[in-house]
Every structure is written in C-alpha cells, then in structure tokens.
C-alpha cells in the first residue's frame, strides 16, 4: 500500500454510476491516491446525499470538514466524508460557498450532521440553511470571528473562560498557535517556495534550502562514510620496563635505589629448613588420646 490510509475495495464502475445517478448535479470527479472525490452543486447537496445513501449504499456520514481558500470567489469548501459498509468504500463529497450564501443542511438525511455543521459554522462561519440549532460549539460565549479562517487576526480578540485558579470567570487575550498559517497547499517535500524552519541548520548537505530532506545514502555509501570517520584502533598498553608502570618519575627513581643495608632487590627465595623442622615433618603424626571427662560438679 502506497499510503497509510485504510485499505478499501476499489469500485471500478463508480464513475459511470455517479454520472448516471447525479447527472448535472455532478460537477467534477477526481480519483487520486486510491480515493474518489466528487464536487456537486451546492443547492442539490441534500438530494445528492439521499441518492448516494439509497442507491450507491453509502450508509454512514463519517465527518464534515471545512476548508478555506481566501483567493477564490467562493472561498469555503464543505467536505463530507461518506462510508459504504457493505462495499468497504469511502467517498468524499465537496460543495463550495462564500460567507453569505448558506449550504442546505443534511440533518434530515443524517441526524449526526447537526453537530458537525455547527463545528464548521463556528470555525469558518459557513451558514447552513435548515439547521434549527446553528450555534457555536467550540468557542467561548461572546466569541467574535471564526478562528480557522486564514485571515483571522492573531491579536485583538479576547476569550471568556472559567479560571479554576481564580474561581471566577475571566477575560483573556486569545492565544492561537499559527505555526503553519502560511501553508501553500503543497507538500513541503514537493517544492515549497519558502524556507522551512530548521533548513538553515542543514549546511553542507548539498541540498537547496526549502526543497526537503537530502536523498538517503545507499548501504555501501553509509559503510564507506562510517569507515572514513572511524578512529584508529587503540595501541595495546604494555609495561616492559619499570619506567612504564605509570607511577611517575619520582617513584621510578625511588624503586631504582638499593636498600639501606646495601642489598639489592632480589626475588624472594624459600628459607632453609632447620634440622628440627625437617625431623618433625618426617616423623609420623601420633593419634591424640581421648580427653578424660572431669569428675564432680553438677554433671
């Protein structure tokens, strides 16, 4: 499998089935990375969902997500992820809209869409006509703006929350992590125009900054590089002379001097045995007589 997505069964005739079923409501069909993605008319989304559920066996609506393309006239996309349990297949359905034009709700088709549409409304400001409970679901009370829009400011907003430390409701400036705000919808490993954080540390790799990681080395090249960097083997330590013991010059000079009585250092020899010692060693050992018990007392 070329990517980490779940393995799904292919539907070879899906393109023809979609074209025959949806007709003019089908605006585009793209099959890439083993996934099918279609773009349909915004006003027909509810009817399209009913047709996909009842005719093509997409029984479950798994997720609704929003996408923001600020440069487009209709900057927002609402993306529905459908799952066919019987066919083991997934389908992505897209509709586009702007800040003022609502998207028809699909709550009558799948009731779980109510919470998901509220999330897209809260994060992007997309309106859903027919949703009777279109309220914020993730941000705090009184929050202004929509945090996942690309043009949402980093400063100037406050949030309302309950502080466990102060035991009261507090107002604080909004703190948003925007590390990837300038995302250009291209994989950084496929030629981003900007320098990625950390690329400035890759000096000497031979790669241009911002063009991804260098090409991995082959096994032979890795082995050759390791051998070139390996230090020489250590020299075995030997002590052939007293001066090589490592005790120092003073200790060596002291060891070379003779003793006070003028005797030179000689290896120790066995002392001669006296006649009495030799006789005692040759005589057989006599058995010891048993000890007589003491008489009297309390014994």
C-alpha positions as CSV (number, residue, x, y, z in Angstrom):
1,X,0.0,0.0,0.0
2,X,1.5,3.3,-1.1
3,X,-0.1,5.5,1.7
4,X,-1.2,5.0,5.3
5,X,-5.0,5.4,4.5
6,X,-7.2,2.4,5.3
7,X,-7.3,-0.3,2.6
8,X,-10.6,0.0,0.8
9,X,-12.1,-2.1,-2.0
10,X,-12.0,-0.4,-5.5
11,X,-15.2,0.4,-7.3
12,X,-14.4,0.2,-11.0
13,X,-17.8,1.3,-12.2
14,X,-18.3,4.2,-9.7
15,X,-17.6,6.9,-12.2
16,X,-20.3,5.7,-14.6
17,X,-22.7,5.1,-11.7
18,X,-22.2,8.6,-10.3
19,X,-22.7,10.2,-13.7
20,X,-25.9,8.3,-14.4
21,X,-27.3,8.9,-10.9
22,X,-26.4,12.6,-10.3
23,X,-26.4,14.0,-13.8
24,X,-25.9,17.7,-14.0
25,X,-25.5,18.0,-10.2
26,X,-22.1,16.2,-10.6
27,X,-19.6,19.0,-11.3
28,X,-16.3,17.0,-11.1
29,X,-15.0,13.6,-10.2
30,X,-11.4,13.0,-9.2
31,X,-9.7,9.7,-8.4
32,X,-6.3,10.1,-6.9
33,X,-4.3,8.2,-4.2
34,X,-6.8,5.4,-4.4
35,X,-9.6,7.8,-3.2
36,X,-12.7,9.1,-5.0
37,X,-13.7,12.7,-4.6
38,X,-16.6,14.5,-6.2
39,X,-17.8,18.1,-6.4
40,X,-21.5,18.6,-6.6
41,X,-23.9,21.6,-6.9
42,X,-24.4,23.4,-3.6
43,X,-28.2,23.6,-3.8
44,X,-28.5,19.9,-4.6
45,X,-26.4,18.6,-1.7
46,X,-29.4,17.2,0.2
47,X,-30.8,15.3,-2.7
48,X,-27.3,14.1,-3.7
49,X,-26.8,12.6,-0.2
50,X,-30.1,10.8,-0.4
51,X,-29.2,9.3,-3.8
52,X,-25.8,8.2,-2.5
53,X,-27.3,6.6,0.6
54,X,-30.2,4.8,-1.1
55,X,-28.7,3.9,-4.5
56,X,-24.9,3.6,-4.0
57,X,-25.0,2.1,-0.5
58,X,-23.1,4.9,1.4
59,X,-24.8,4.2,4.7
60,X,-22.7,6.4,7.0
61,X,-21.7,10.0,7.1
62,X,-18.4,10.0,9.0
63,X,-17.3,13.6,9.0
64,X,-17.9,17.2,7.8
65,X,-14.9,19.5,7.4
66,X,-14.3,23.0,6.2
67,X,-11.5,24.3,4.0
68,X,-10.7,28.0,3.4
69,X,-9.2,29.2,0.1
70,X,-9.1,33.0,0.5
71,X,-8.2,33.7,-3.1
72,X,-11.3,32.1,-4.5
73,X,-14.6,33.9,-5.1
74,X,-16.3,31.1,-3.1
75,X,-13.6,30.8,-0.6
76,X,-15.0,28.0,1.5
77,X,-15.5,24.3,0.8
78,X,-17.6,22.0,2.9
79,X,-16.3,18.4,2.6
80,X,-18.4,15.4,3.5
81,X,-16.9,12.0,4.1
82,X,-19.1,9.0,3.4
83,X,-18.6,5.3,4.1
84,X,-20.1,2.3,2.5
85,X,-20.1,-0.5,5.0
86,X,-21.3,-3.1,2.5
87,X,-18.9,-2.1,-0.2
88,X,-16.0,-1.2,2.0
89,X,-15.5,2.1,0.2
90,X,-15.2,5.8,1.1
91,X,-16.4,8.8,-0.9
92,X,-15.5,12.5,-0.4
93,X,-18.2,15.0,-1.5
94,X,-17.4,18.7,-1.8
95,X,-19.5,21.8,-2.2
96,X,-18.3,25.4,-2.3
97,X,-19.8,28.6,-0.9
98,X,-18.9,32.1,0.4
99,X,-19.5,34.0,3.6
100,X,-23.1,34.9,2.8
101,X,-24.5,32.0,0.8
102,X,-25.9,29.2,3.1
103,X,-25.5,25.5,2.3
104,X,-28.6,23.3,2.7
105,X,-28.5,21.2,5.8
106,X,-28.3,17.4,5.6
107,X,-29.6,16.8,9.1
108,X,-32.8,15.1,7.7
109,X,-30.6,12.6,5.9
110,X,-28.1,12.0,8.7
111,X,-29.0,13.5,12.1
112,X,-25.4,13.4,13.3
113,X,-24.7,16.2,10.8
114,X,-26.2,18.7,13.2
115,X,-23.2,18.8,15.5
116,X,-20.7,18.7,12.6
117,X,-22.4,21.6,10.8
118,X,-22.2,23.6,14.0
119,X,-18.5,23.0,14.1
120,X,-17.9,24.2,10.5
121,X,-20.1,27.2,11.3
122,X,-18.1,28.0,14.4
123,X,-14.7,27.6,12.9
124,X,-15.3,29.1,9.4
125,X,-18.6,31.0,9.5
126,X,-20.3,28.8,6.9
127,X,-24.1,29.1,7.2
128,X,-26.4,26.0,6.9
129,X,-30.0,26.7,6.0
130,X,-32.4,24.4,7.7
131,X,-30.3,23.7,10.7
132,X,-32.5,24.7,13.6
133,X,-29.7,24.8,16.2
134,X,-26.9,26.6,14.4
135,X,-24.9,27.8,17.4
136,X,-21.2,27.9,18.3
137,X,-20.0,24.7,19.7
138,X,-16.2,25.0,20.3
139,X,-15.5,28.7,21.1
140,X,-16.5,30.6,24.3
141,X,-19.5,32.7,25.0
142,X,-19.4,36.0,23.2
143,X,-16.5,35.0,20.9
144,X,-16.2,37.1,17.8
145,X,-14.8,35.8,14.4
146,X,-14.0,32.4,13.2
147,X,-10.6,31.0,14.2
148,X,-9.8,28.7,11.3
149,X,-10.2,31.3,8.6
150,X,-6.8,32.1,7.0
151,X,-7.3,35.8,7.6
152,X,-8.3,35.6,11.3
153,X,-6.1,38.1,13.2
154,X,-3.7,36.8,15.8
155,X,-4.3,39.6,18.2
156,X,-7.2,41.9,19.2
157,X,-9.6,39.3,20.5
158,X,-10.5,38.2,24.0
159,X,-12.0,34.9,25.3
160,X,-14.2,34.3,28.2
161,X,-13.5,31.2,30.4
162,X,-13.8,30.0,34.0
163,X,-10.5,30.0,35.9
164,X,-10.0,27.2,38.4
165,X,-7.2,29.2,40.0
166,X,-9.2,32.4,40.5
167,X,-12.5,30.6,41.0
168,X,-14.3,33.0,38.7
169,X,-15.0,33.9,35.1
170,X,-12.1,35.8,33.5
171,X,-11.5,37.5,30.2
172,X,-8.1,36.9,28.5
173,X,-6.5,37.7,25.1
174,X,-6.9,34.9,22.5
175,X,-3.8,32.8,22.1
176,X,-3.7,30.8,18.9
177,X,-1.0,28.6,17.6
178,X,-0.4,29.7,14.0
179,X,2.8,27.8,13.1
180,X,1.5,26.7,9.7
181,X,-0.6,29.7,8.9
182,X,1.2,30.4,5.6
183,X,0.5,27.0,4.2
184,X,0.5,26.9,0.4
185,X,-1.5,23.7,-0.1
186,X,1.6,21.9,-1.4
187,X,3.6,19.3,0.4
188,X,6.8,20.9,1.8
189,X,8.7,17.9,0.4
190,X,7.5,18.6,-3.1
191,X,8.9,22.1,-3.6
192,X,7.6,24.8,-1.3
193,X,8.8,28.3,-2.2
194,X,9.7,29.3,1.4
195,X,12.5,28.1,3.7
196,X,11.1,25.6,6.2
197,X,12.1,26.0,9.9
198,X,15.2,24.0,10.5
199,X,16.5,24.1,6.9
200,X,19.1,26.7,7.9
201,X,20.8,24.1,10.0
202,X,21.3,21.7,7.1
203,X,24.5,23.3,5.9
204,X,26.8,21.2,3.8
205,X,24.2,18.7,2.7
206,X,24.3,19.8,-0.9
207,X,20.6,20.4,-1.0
208,X,18.9,23.8,-1.7
209,X,17.0,25.2,1.3
210,X,13.3,24.5,1.4
211,X,13.5,21.6,-1.0
212,X,13.1,18.8,1.5
213,X,15.5,16.3,3.0
214,X,18.6,15.1,1.1
215,X,18.4,11.8,-0.8
216,X,19.2,8.9,1.6
217,X,22.6,7.2,1.1
218,X,22.9,3.7,-0.1
219,X,24.2,0.9,2.3
220,X,27.7,1.0,0.6
221,X,27.9,4.8,0.9
222,X,26.9,4.6,4.6
223,X,29.5,1.9,5.3
224,X,32.2,3.9,3.5
225,X,31.4,7.1,5.4
226,X,31.5,5.2,8.7
227,X,34.9,3.7,7.9
228,X,36.3,7.1,7.0
229,X,35.1,8.6,10.3
230,X,36.2,5.7,12.5
231,X,39.1,6.5,14.8
232,X,42.3,4.3,14.6
233,X,42.3,1.3,16.9
234,X,44.0,1.9,20.3
235,X,47.6,0.8,20.8
236,X,47.8,-2.1,23.4
237,X,49.3,-1.0,26.6
238,X,52.4,-2.9,27.7
239,X,54.9,-2.4,30.6
240,X,58.2,-3.9,29.5
241,X,60.3,-1.6,31.8
242,X,59.7,-0.3,35.3
243,X,59.5,3.2,33.9
244,X,56.4,2.3,32.0
245,X,54.3,1.5,35.1
246,X,52.8,5.0,35.1
247,X,53.7,5.7,38.8
248,X,55.8,8.7,37.8
249,X,59.4,9.8,37.6
250,X,59.8,10.1,41.4
251,X,58.5,6.6,42.0
252,X,60.8,5.2,39.3
253,X,63.9,6.8,40.9
254,X,63.0,5.5,44.3
255,X,62.4,2.0,43.0
256,X,65.9,2.0,41.4
257,X,67.7,2.8,44.7
258,X,69.2,0.0,46.8
259,X,68.1,-0.7,50.4
260,X,69.9,0.8,53.4
261,X,71.8,-2.4,54.2
262,X,73.2,-2.4,50.6
263,X,71.3,-5.4,49.5
264,X,69.9,-5.2,46.0
265,X,66.4,-6.2,45.3
266,X,66.2,-9.9,44.6
267,X,63.3,-12.2,44.1
268,X,62.2,-13.9,47.3
269,X,63.5,-17.5,47.9
270,X,62.3,-20.2,50.2
271,X,64.0,-20.2,53.6
272,X,66.2,-23.3,54.5
273,X,64.6,-25.7,57.0
274,X,66.2,-26.3,60.4
275,X,67.0,-29.9,61.4
276,X,64.2,-29.9,64.0
277,X,61.7,-28.8,61.4
278,X,62.8,-31.5,59.0
279,X,62.7,-34.2,61.7
280,X,59.2,-33.2,62.7
281,X,57.9,-33.3,59.2
282,X,59.4,-36.8,58.6
283,X,58.0,-38.3,61.9
284,X,54.5,-39.8,61.7
285,X,51.8,-38.0,63.5
286,X,50.7,-39.7,66.7
287,X,47.0,-40.0,67.4
288,X,45.8,-37.8,70.2
289,X,44.4,-39.6,73.3
290,X,40.8,-39.0,74.1
291,X,40.2,-36.4,76.7
292,X,39.1,-37.7,80.1
293,X,35.8,-36.1,81.4
294,X,36.0,-34.1,84.6
295,X,34.5,-35.6,87.8
296,X,32.4,-33.9,90.3
297,X,30.2,-30.9,89.9
298,X,26.6,-30.9,88.6
299,X,27.5,-33.1,85.5
